[in-house]
Every structure is written in C-alpha cells, then in structure tokens.
Amino acid sequence: MAQLHIGEAFAMLGEYRQCEQALSSAETAFGKMRPDDVAADVFSPAQFGRLAGSCYLFLGHPERAESLLAGTVGLLHDRQKTRSLVLGNLALSYIRQRQLDAAGPTLHRAIDLLEQSRGGGGMSVVFGAARELYPWRDTAAVQDVHDRLLGLMVRA
C-alpha cells in the first residue's frame, strides 16, 4: 500500500517515471501476498486499480485511468464510500476524454452512493468532476448533474 501512495504522490508532482516504478513495485508486492500474510486483512484487490487510476488522472492519461477504474468499480460492492470515489474518478476520466454520454450516468451513480454514505473523499472528487463540466454547462445533462449536487448539499 505504501508503494501505491508513493506512486500517487509522484503522480501529483507530475513525475511519470517514478510513479510507474512505484506502481510496478506495488503490483509486484501484491502478487507475492499469501493468505497468511500479516497485511492480508488490509488488502483488497480494488486498491491497486483505485490508486493507479488516480495516478493516471494526475499524470494526464485519462484513457489509462478509465480502464483501471472501470475494472475496479465492480470489485467494490460492499464499500459505498470507496465506490463513490472511484465512480467520481471514472467520471473525470470520461470528462477529460470528452465522453459526456458516459460521464453523466457515472456521476449520477456516484451521487446515488453519496446520498447514502456522505463519503468525504467521494464528495470532493464528484464536485471536482462537476467543475470540469463547466464548458458544457448549458446542456441538460450537465444541468441535471448540478441540480443533483445542489440537492445533495441541501440535505447535508
């Protein structure tokens, strides 16, 4: 897990090569885990995709983020707060690729979860994604997302 967070820090700094090295180290370490490993209780198969997807968003590679995040969403059925965060990042990857038809429904799914869980990380990511929809603010789909977010804040 530490290597994943190191990778994310390097991604935030725009250090592509160092980020890739940390992600590779994390993937290798996860591959060596055994059921009797001391850290097995804190490991989840979704962790790599969630953080690596975030890394690629920071590095400006939304297409790589999309493939990781889309595969991760299905692994998070029992973790609503984390799932809302991953859906928010997945929506960001769609927005940055100008795939608004995919971004809108993905944001709505994230908002559905936020209405139940009020997950702080997911809330920040979803509102950040909504800000990136500004160039399309006059479309009905974007206005629907903004209306849902206003409703979410009213109920907070």
Disulfide bonds with the S-S distance in Angstrom:
none
